[in-house]
């Protein structure tokens, strides 16, 4: 089961976010109690089922003599990771530090990204989708991927 699609939500006054039913189902099926990790990257908050996050950390720990930039990346992504669990209503609390990093105030977009999902501030996400994507086909082809859209 993969995270797919887009959903628009609002945080409640306590910073809790009601996840879409299909996202909750994936989390519960992948991790006992719906445990997940939220972290900061790419101007958003990213969510991983706990087993997928643990796999990410394992892979990261195999790097030998990482560069300063890689160590800084690890500081951002692993250092901001927070273990969370869905509450009885299927909500997850977004911490103040994650909200500040991602510019989240109230209205958010949840975006499925396969093995993980992203939580975007609505305004920032609107800027993402307003971009001109004409050059993406060429970049995909240069990397050996041909998609017919």
N, CA and C atoms as an extended XYZ file, in Angstrom:
447
Properties=species:S:1:pos:R:3:atomname:S:1:resname:S:1:resid:I:1 pbc="F F F"
N         0.840       -1.179        0.000 N   UNK     1
C         0.000        0.000        0.000 CA  UNK     1
C         0.888        1.245        0.000 C   UNK     1
N         0.566        2.158       -0.881 N   UNK     2
C         1.350        3.384       -1.024 CA  UNK     2
C         0.475        4.606       -0.770 C   UNK     2
N         1.101        5.658       -0.291 N   UNK     3
C         0.398        6.923       -0.096 CA  UNK     3
C         0.241        7.591       -1.455 C   UNK     3
N        -1.009        7.916       -1.791 N   UNK     4
C        -1.310        8.565       -3.066 CA  UNK     4
C        -2.332        9.672       -2.843 C   UNK     4
N        -2.374       10.572       -3.790 N   UNK     5
C        -3.425       11.579       -3.806 CA  UNK     5
C        -3.117       12.809       -2.975 C   UNK     5
N        -4.102       13.687       -2.968 N   UNK     6
C        -3.989       14.989       -2.309 CA  UNK     6
C        -5.247       15.223       -1.493 C   UNK     6
N        -5.057       15.784       -0.320 N   UNK     7
C        -6.179       16.068        0.570 CA  UNK     7
C        -5.958       17.417        1.240 C   UNK     7
N        -7.004       18.203        1.339 N   UNK     8
C        -6.934       19.512        1.989 CA  UNK     8
C        -7.550       19.388        3.379 C   UNK     8
N        -6.822       19.878        4.363 N   UNK     9
C        -7.249       19.777        5.757 CA  UNK     9
C        -6.904       21.062        6.492 C   UNK     9
N        -7.398       21.162        7.725 N   UNK    10
C        -7.050       22.264        8.619 CA  UNK    10
C        -6.604       21.695        9.953 C   UNK    10
N        -5.599       22.328       10.548 N   UNK    11
C        -5.170       21.948       11.885 CA  UNK    11
C        -6.203       22.450       12.884 C   UNK    11
N        -6.414       21.688       13.955 N   UNK    12
C        -7.278       22.188       15.020 CA  UNK    12
C        -6.452       23.136       15.901 C   UNK    12
N        -7.071       23.814       16.859 N   UNK    13
C        -6.337       24.786       17.689 CA  UNK    13
C        -5.154       24.187       18.465 C   UNK    13
N        -5.134       22.867       18.670 N   UNK    14
C        -4.027       22.227       19.383 CA  UNK    14
C        -2.942       21.716       18.433 C   UNK    14
N        -3.049       22.047       17.132 N   UNK    15
C        -2.046       21.631       16.159 CA  UNK    15
C        -2.201       20.194       15.708 C   UNK    15
N        -3.388       19.634       15.860 N   UNK    16
C        -3.626       18.259       15.435 CA  UNK    16
C        -4.212       18.243       14.030 C   UNK    16
N        -3.835       17.221       13.298 N   UNK    17
C        -4.242       17.068       11.914 CA  UNK    17
C        -4.945       15.732       11.742 C   UNK    17
N        -6.160       15.769       11.213 N   UNK    18
C        -6.897       14.544       10.913 CA  UNK    18
C        -6.404       14.018        9.576 C   UNK    18
N        -5.800       12.834        9.601 N   UNK    19
C        -5.307       12.245        8.362 CA  UNK    19
C        -6.458       11.640        7.572 C   UNK    19
N        -6.340       11.608        6.245 N   UNK    20
C        -7.373       10.961        5.429 CA  UNK    20
C        -7.473        9.476        5.793 C   UNK    20
N        -8.659        8.882        5.657 N   UNK    21
C        -8.835        7.474        6.027 CA  UNK    21
C        -7.837        6.526        5.364 C   UNK    21
N        -7.535        6.723        4.080 N   UNK    22
C        -6.596        5.801        3.423 CA  UNK    22
C        -5.184        5.950        3.984 C   UNK    22
N        -4.781        7.147        4.368 N   UNK    23
C        -3.467        7.339        4.990 CA  UNK    23
C        -3.432        6.637        6.347 C   UNK    23
N        -4.517        6.783        7.130 N   UNK    24
C        -4.589        6.116        8.436 CA  UNK    24
C        -4.512        4.604        8.261 C   UNK    24
N        -5.229        4.077        7.284 N   UNK    25
C        -5.221        2.627        7.047 CA  UNK    25
C        -3.815        2.129        6.725 C   UNK    25
N        -3.092        2.863        5.918 N   UNK    26
C        -1.716        2.475        5.566 CA  UNK    26
C        -0.841        2.485        6.812 C   UNK    26
N        -0.937        3.538        7.607 N   UNK    27
C        -0.115        3.624        8.818 CA  UNK    27
C        -0.412        2.482        9.776 C   UNK    27
N        -1.680        2.195        9.999 N   UNK    28
C        -2.053        1.126       10.925 CA  UNK    28
C        -1.605       -0.229       10.390 C   UNK    28
N        -1.670       -0.428        9.082 N   UNK    29
C        -1.252       -1.716        8.508 CA  UNK    29
C         0.266       -1.878        8.508 C   UNK    29
N         1.004       -0.772        8.461 N   UNK    30
C         2.472       -0.835        8.371 CA  UNK    30
C         3.167       -0.769        9.727 C   UNK    30
N         2.489       -0.205       10.741 N   UNK    31
C         3.152       -0.016       12.036 CA  UNK    31
C         2.152       -0.209       13.167 C   UNK    31
N         2.548       -0.939       14.165 N   UNK    32
C         1.721       -1.197       15.334 CA  UNK    32
C         1.216        0.120       15.926 C   UNK    32
N        -0.093        0.233       16.053 N   UNK    33
C        -0.673        1.436       16.629 CA  UNK    33
C        -0.641        2.649       15.723 C   UNK    33
N        -0.262        2.476       14.473 N   UNK    34
C        -0.182        3.613       13.566 CA  UNK    34
C         0.979        4.527       13.892 C   UNK    34
N         2.080        3.956       14.382 N   UNK    35
C         3.252        4.777       14.702 CA  UNK    35
C         3.890        5.300       13.427 C   UNK    35
N         4.313        6.555       13.498 N   UNK    36
C         4.918        7.191       12.350 CA  UNK    36
C         5.975        8.171       12.830 C   UNK    36
N         6.796        8.598       11.900 N   UNK    37
C         7.803        9.611       12.177 CA  UNK    37
C         7.527       10.801       11.273 C   UNK    37
N         7.525       11.985       11.880 N   UNK    38
C         7.422       13.225       11.128 CA  UNK    38
C         8.781       13.893       11.166 C   UNK    38
N         9.200       14.439       10.029 N   UNK    39
C        10.470       15.146        9.960 CA  UNK    39
C        10.354       16.321        9.007 C   UNK    39
N        11.368       17.160        9.010 N   UNK    40
C        11.390       18.369        8.182 CA  UNK    40
C        12.333       18.180        7.003 C   UNK    40
N        11.872       18.566        5.825 N   UNK    41
C        12.722       18.597        4.643 CA  UNK    41
C        11.956       19.234        3.500 C   UNK    41
N        12.670       19.914        2.621 N   UNK    42
C        12.097       20.454        1.385 CA  UNK    42
C        10.949       21.429        1.630 C   UNK    42
N        11.024       22.185        2.711 N   UNK    43
C        10.015       23.184        3.071 CA  UNK    43
C         8.663       22.592        3.457 C   UNK    43
N         8.638       21.315        3.830 N   UNK    44
C         7.395       20.690        4.275 CA  UNK    44
C         7.703       19.733        5.418 C   UNK    44
N         6.666       19.121        5.948 N   UNK    45
C         6.803       18.071        6.955 CA  UNK    45
C         6.540       16.758        6.243 C   UNK    45
N         7.440       15.805        6.432 N   UNK    46
C         7.289       14.504        5.779 CA  UNK    46
C         6.926       13.457        6.816 C   UNK    46
N         6.014       12.561        6.459 N   UNK    47
C         5.574       11.494        7.351 CA  UNK    47
C         5.926       10.130        6.790 C   UNK    47
N         6.485        9.282        7.648 N   UNK    48
C         6.881        7.919        7.280 CA  UNK    48
C         6.274        6.930        8.265 C   UNK    48
N         5.735        5.803        7.804 N   UNK    49
C         5.421        4.734        8.756 CA  UNK    49
C         6.719        4.352        9.481 C   UNK    49
N         6.625        4.029       10.755 N   UNK    50
C         7.827        3.786       11.548 CA  UNK    50
C         8.787        2.778       10.910 C   UNK    50
N         8.337        1.625       10.395 N   UNK    51
C         9.299        0.692        9.793 CA  UNK    51
C        10.052        1.288        8.595 C   UNK    51
N         9.395        2.100        7.792 N   UNK    52
C        10.057        2.727        6.650 CA  UNK    52
C        11.091        3.747        7.128 C   UNK    52
N        10.747        4.480        8.187 N   UNK    53
C        11.700        5.434        8.742 CA  UNK    53
C        12.929        4.707        9.286 C   UNK    53
N        12.713        3.618        9.991 N   UNK    54
C        13.840        2.859       10.543 CA  UNK    54
C        14.743        2.342        9.427 C   UNK    54
N        14.150        1.940        8.316 N   UNK    55
C        14.935        1.505        7.161 CA  UNK    55
C        15.755        2.674        6.607 C   UNK    55
N        15.154        3.845        6.527 N   UNK    56
C        15.851        5.057        6.075 CA  UNK    56
C        17.052        5.343        6.979 C   UNK    56
N        16.853        5.297        8.289 N   UNK    57
C        17.948        5.556        9.227 CA  UNK    57
C        19.067        4.520        9.089 C   UNK    57
N        18.691        3.250        8.911 N   UNK    58
C        19.688        2.182        8.729 CA  UNK    58
C        20.547        2.451        7.498 C   UNK    58
N        19.909        2.788        6.399 N   UNK    59
C        20.641        3.078        5.163 CA  UNK    59
C        21.562        4.271        5.357 C   UNK    59
N        21.075        5.269        6.035 N   UNK    60
C        21.865        6.462        6.254 CA  UNK    60
C        23.092        6.171        7.101 C   UNK    60
N        22.961        5.269        8.045 N   UNK    61
C        24.079        4.971        8.948 CA  UNK    61
C        25.203        4.204        8.260 C   UNK    61
N        24.968        3.706        7.057 N   UNK    62
C        26.013        2.967        6.351 CA  UNK    62
C        26.989        3.872        5.611 C   UNK    62
N        26.717        5.167        5.557 N   UNK    63
C        27.620        6.099        4.875 CA  UNK    63
C        28.953        6.170        5.606 C   UNK    63
N        30.016        6.024        4.871 N   UNK    64
C        31.363        6.117        5.431 CA  UNK    64
C        31.906        7.513        5.174 C   UNK    64
N        32.381        8.169        6.203 N   UNK    65
C        32.974        9.503        6.099 CA  UNK    65
C        32.129       10.478        5.273 C   UNK    65
N        30.897       10.733        5.703 N   UNK    66
C        30.057       11.649        4.927 CA  UNK    66
C        30.623       13.067        4.931 C   UNK    66
N        30.336       13.802        3.878 N   UNK    67
C        30.780       15.195        3.743 CA  UNK    67
C        30.064       16.068        4.775 C   UNK    67
N        30.561       17.265        4.937 N   UNK    68
C        29.922       18.214        5.855 CA  UNK    68
C        28.475       18.469        5.427 C   UNK    68
N        28.247       18.619        4.136 N   UNK    69
C        26.892       18.868        3.641 CA  UNK    69
C        25.970       17.699        3.987 C   UNK    69
N        26.468       16.477        3.832 N   UNK    70
C        25.674       15.298        4.164 CA  UNK    70
C        25.387       15.253        5.667 C   UNK    70
N        26.384       15.608        6.482 N   UNK    71
C        26.169       15.636        7.930 CA  UNK    71
C        25.138       16.709        8.301 C   UNK    71
N        25.169       17.841        7.608 N   UNK    72
C        24.172       18.889        7.850 CA  UNK    72
C        22.779       18.421        7.438 C   UNK    72
N        22.714       17.695        6.320 N   UNK    73
C        21.438       17.125        5.884 CA  UNK    73
C        20.911       16.169        6.954 C   UNK    73
N        21.784       15.326        7.480 N   UNK    74
C        21.391       14.379        8.533 CA  UNK    74
C        20.901       15.147        9.762 C   UNK    74
N        21.581       16.229       10.106 N   UNK    75
C        21.156       17.049       11.249 CA  UNK    75
C        19.733       17.565       11.052 C   UNK    75
N        19.452       18.020        9.843 N   UNK    76
C        18.111       18.533        9.564 CA  UNK    76
C        17.075       17.418        9.607 C   UNK    76
N        17.295       16.364        8.832 N   UNK    77
C        16.256       15.349        8.638 CA  UNK    77
C        16.134       14.416        9.835 C   UNK    77
N        17.228       13.854       10.290 N   UNK    78
C        17.149       12.930       11.427 CA  UNK    78
C        17.002       13.711       12.733 C   UNK    78
N        17.664       14.850       12.819 N   UNK    79
C        17.575       15.652       14.030 CA  UNK    79
C        16.204       16.223       14.294 C   UNK    79
N        15.400       16.410       13.269 N   UNK    80
C        14.047       16.944       13.476 CA  UNK    80
C        12.978       15.849       13.487 C   UNK    80
N        13.401       14.594       13.427 N   UNK    81
C        12.446       13.480       13.423 CA  UNK    81
C        11.766       13.349       14.774 C   UNK    81
N        10.458       13.160       14.741 N   UNK    82
C         9.660       12.970       15.950 CA  UNK    82
C         8.785       11.740       15.780 C   UNK    82
N         8.893       10.823       16.741 N   UNK    83
C         8.051        9.627       16.751 CA  UNK    83
C         6.666       10.021       17.237 C   UNK    83
N         5.651        9.668       16.468 N   UNK    84
C         4.272       10.021       16.788 CA  UNK    84
C         3.408        8.764       16.699 C   UNK    84
N         2.216        8.884       17.225 N   UNK    85
C         1.237        7.807       17.119 CA  UNK    85
C        -0.124        8.438       16.870 C   UNK    85
N        -0.898        7.818       16.001 N   UNK    86
C        -2.246        8.323       15.748 CA  UNK    86
C        -3.056        8.252       17.032 C   UNK    86
N        -3.869        9.284       17.285 N   UNK    87
C        -4.751        9.208       18.449 CA  UNK    87
C        -6.007        8.422       18.063 C   UNK    87
N        -6.932        8.287       18.973 N   UNK    88
C        -8.136        7.493       18.747 CA  UNK    88
C        -9.013        7.980       17.613 C   UNK    88
N        -8.873        9.244       17.244 N   UNK    89
C        -9.664        9.809       16.145 CA  UNK    89
C        -8.889        9.850       14.829 C   UNK    89
N        -7.683        9.285       14.814 N   UNK    90
C        -6.895        9.275       13.583 CA  UNK    90
C        -6.157       10.567       13.327 C   UNK    90
N        -5.878       11.313       14.411 N   UNK    91
C        -5.164       12.583       14.276 CA  UNK    91
C        -3.707       12.411       14.696 C   UNK    91
N        -2.880       13.311       14.180 N   UNK    92
C        -1.480       13.390       14.578 CA  UNK    92
C        -1.194       14.852       14.910 C   UNK    92
N        -0.398       15.055       15.944 N   UNK    93
C        -0.069       16.423       16.351 CA  UNK    93
C         1.175       16.880       15.598 C   UNK    93
N         1.095       18.063       15.034 N   UNK    94
C         2.234       18.663       14.347 CA  UNK    94
C         2.920       19.598       15.354 C   UNK    94
N         4.190       19.365       15.628 N   UNK    95
C         4.900       20.160       16.628 CA  UNK    95
C         5.106       21.591       16.140 C   UNK    95
N         5.323       22.471       17.080 N   UNK    96
C         5.578       23.880       16.752 CA  UNK    96
C         6.810       24.009       15.865 C   UNK    96
N         7.873       23.225       16.148 N   UNK    97
C         9.088       23.340       15.325 CA  UNK    97
C         8.822       22.901       13.891 C   UNK    97
N         8.017       21.878       13.688 N   UNK    98
C         7.682       21.462       12.324 CA  UNK    98
C         6.796       22.502       11.642 C   UNK    98
N         5.839       23.054       12.381 N   UNK    99
C         4.982       24.087       11.787 CA  UNK    99
C         5.810       25.303       11.386 C   UNK    99
N         6.744       25.708       12.245 N   UNK   100
C         7.585       26.862       11.927 CA  UNK   100
C         8.440       26.588       10.689 C   UNK   100
N         9.069       25.412       10.627 N   UNK   101
C         9.921       25.069        9.482 CA  UNK   101
C         9.126       25.119        8.175 C   UNK   101
N         7.927       24.524        8.182 N   UNK   102
C         7.130       24.397        6.962 CA  UNK   102
C         6.216       25.596        6.716 C   UNK   102
N         6.220       26.572        7.612 N   UNK   103
C         5.355       27.736        7.432 CA  UNK   103
C         3.881       27.422        7.597 C   UNK   103
N         3.576       26.364        8.325 N   UNK   104
C         2.185       25.930        8.486 CA  UNK   104
C         1.512       26.770        9.563 C   UNK   104
N         0.346       27.302        9.215 N   UNK   105
C        -0.444       28.028       10.196 CA  UNK   105
C        -1.727       27.255       10.495 C   UNK   105
N        -2.543       27.035        9.501 N   UNK   106
C        -3.798       26.313        9.731 CA  UNK   106
C        -4.150       25.382        8.571 C   UNK   106
N        -4.244       25.920        7.366 N   UNK   107
C        -4.686       25.131        6.218 CA  UNK   107
C        -3.497       24.426        5.574 C   UNK   107
N        -3.651       23.105        5.375 N   UNK   108
C        -2.561       22.293        4.840 CA  UNK   108
C        -3.052       21.426        3.686 C   UNK   108
N        -2.079       20.937        2.933 N   UNK   109
C        -2.314       19.957        1.884 CA  UNK   109
C        -1.504       18.727        2.248 C   UNK   109
N        -2.152       17.577        2.290 N   UNK   110
C        -1.455       16.305        2.465 CA  UNK   110
C        -1.278       15.713        1.089 C   UNK   110
N        -0.079       15.274        0.827 N   UNK   111
C         0.261       14.800       -0.506 CA  UNK   111
C         0.920       13.435       -0.413 C   UNK   111
N         0.292       12.406       -0.990 N   UNK   112
C         0.889       11.082       -1.005 CA  UNK   112
C         2.090       11.041       -1.924 C   UNK   112
N         3.166       10.386       -1.454 N   UNK   113
C         4.411       10.299       -2.224 CA  UNK   113
C         4.967        8.882       -2.179 C   UNK   113
N         4.095        7.904       -2.342 N   UNK   114
C         4.540        6.509       -2.347 CA  UNK   114
C         4.728        5.975       -0.948 C   UNK   114
N         5.974        5.785       -0.529 N   UNK   115
C         6.236        5.205        0.791 CA  UNK   115
C         6.137        6.237        1.913 C   UNK   115
N         5.913        7.489        1.581 N   UNK   116
C         5.783        8.543        2.582 CA  UNK   116
C         4.714        9.536        2.121 C   UNK   116
N         4.413       10.488        3.003 N   UNK   117
C         3.504       11.565        2.618 CA  UNK   117
C         4.094       12.883        3.085 C   UNK   117
N         3.607       13.965        2.489 N   UNK   118
C         4.085       15.299        2.819 CA  UNK   118
C         2.924       16.142        3.319 C   UNK   118
N         3.251       17.039        4.248 N   UNK   119
C         2.284       17.992        4.782 CA  UNK   119
C         2.803       19.382        4.427 C   UNK   119
N         2.036       20.086        3.603 N   UNK   120
C         2.438       21.397        3.091 CA  UNK   120
C         1.509       22.478        3.615 C   UNK   120
N         2.052       23.629        3.888 N   UNK   121
C         1.240       24.819        4.081 CA  UNK   121
C         0.522       25.080        2.752 C   UNK   121
N        -0.762       25.401        2.818 N   UNK   122
C        -1.560       25.593        1.597 CA  UNK   122
C        -0.929       26.625        0.666 C   UNK   122
N        -0.487       27.760        1.195 N   UNK   123
C         0.105       28.808        0.356 CA  UNK   123
C         1.381       28.358       -0.326 C   UNK   123
N         2.252       27.674        0.411 N   UNK   124
C         3.493       27.171       -0.198 CA  UNK   124
C         3.192       26.153       -1.282 C   UNK   124
N         2.212       25.285       -1.033 N   UNK   125
C         1.877       24.277       -2.029 CA  UNK   125
C         1.300       24.916       -3.289 C   UNK   125
N         0.500       25.950       -3.121 N   UNK   126
C        -0.043       26.660       -4.288 CA  UNK   126
C         1.092       27.168       -5.171 C   UNK   126
N         2.179       27.613       -4.566 N   UNK   127
C         3.346       28.072       -5.330 CA  UNK   127
C         4.015       26.934       -6.079 C   UNK   127
N         4.021       25.755       -5.493 N   UNK   128
C         4.623       24.585       -6.142 CA  UNK   128
C         3.860       24.238       -7.425 C   UNK   128
N         2.537       24.134       -7.317 N   UNK   129
C         1.753       23.709       -8.480 CA  UNK   129
C         1.628       24.796       -9.539 C   UNK   129
N         1.963       26.042       -9.191 N   UNK   130
C         1.896       27.133      -10.167 CA  UNK   130
C         3.139       27.193      -11.054 C   UNK   130
N         4.133       26.364      -10.761 N   UNK   131
C         5.371       26.372      -11.552 CA  UNK   131
C         5.127       25.923      -12.992 C   UNK   131
N         6.057       26.273      -13.849 N   UNK   132
C         6.076       25.799      -15.221 CA  UNK   132
C         6.863       24.490      -15.254 C   UNK   132
N         6.223       23.413      -15.632 N   UNK   133
C         6.849       22.092      -15.628 CA  UNK   133
C         7.237       21.605      -17.028 C   UNK   133
N         7.325       22.509      -17.997 N   UNK   134
C         7.618       22.115      -19.371 CA  UNK   134
C         8.945       21.377      -19.517 C   UNK   134
N         9.934       21.704      -18.716 N   UNK   135
C        11.254       21.083      -18.855 CA  UNK   135
C        11.392       19.748      -18.136 C   UNK   135
N        10.361       19.309      -17.431 N   UNK   136
C        10.446       18.056      -16.672 CA  UNK   136
C        10.550       16.853      -17.598 C   UNK   136
N         9.845       16.856      -18.707 N   UNK   137
C         9.905       15.719      -19.633 CA  UNK   137
C        11.336       15.489      -20.117 C   UNK   137
N        12.041       16.572      -20.428 N   UNK   138
C        13.428       16.454      -20.886 CA  UNK   138
C        14.327       15.916      -19.776 C   UNK   138
N        14.117       16.382      -18.550 N   UNK   139
C        14.923       15.905      -17.420 CA  UNK   139
C        14.669       14.413      -17.171 C   UNK   139
N        13.411       13.988      -17.278 N   UNK   140
C        13.097       12.564      -17.131 CA  UNK   140
C        13.777       11.742      -18.230 C   UNK   140
N        13.676       12.211      -19.448 N   UNK   141
C        14.301       11.489      -20.572 CA  UNK   141
C        15.803       11.416      -20.390 C   UNK   141
N        16.443       12.506      -19.934 N   UNK   142
C        17.895       12.502      -19.695 CA  UNK   142
C        18.287       11.495      -18.638 C   UNK   142
N        17.367       11.204      -17.714 N   UNK   143
C        17.689       10.231      -16.669 CA  UNK   143
C        17.302        8.811      -17.066 C   UNK   143
N        16.817        8.642      -18.299 N   UNK   144
C        16.484        7.310      -18.790 CA  UNK   144
C        15.055        6.885      -18.551 C   UNK   144
N        14.218        7.792      -18.081 N   UNK   145
C        12.815        7.468      -17.797 CA  UNK   145
C        11.939        8.112      -18.863 C   UNK   145
N        11.140        7.305      -19.510 N   UNK   146
C        10.201        7.848      -20.499 CA  UNK   146
C         8.787        7.586      -19.999 C   UNK   146
N         8.058        8.664      -19.783 N   UNK   147
C         6.688        8.564      -19.347 CA  UNK   147
C         5.786        9.239      -20.376 C   UNK   147
N         4.691        8.609      -20.650 N   UNK   148
C         3.727        9.259      -21.533 CA  UNK   148
C         2.600        9.800      -20.681 C   UNK   148
N         2.495       11.122      -20.661 N   UNK   149
C         1.453       11.758      -19.869 CA  UNK   149
C         0.409       12.363      -20.765 C   UNK   149
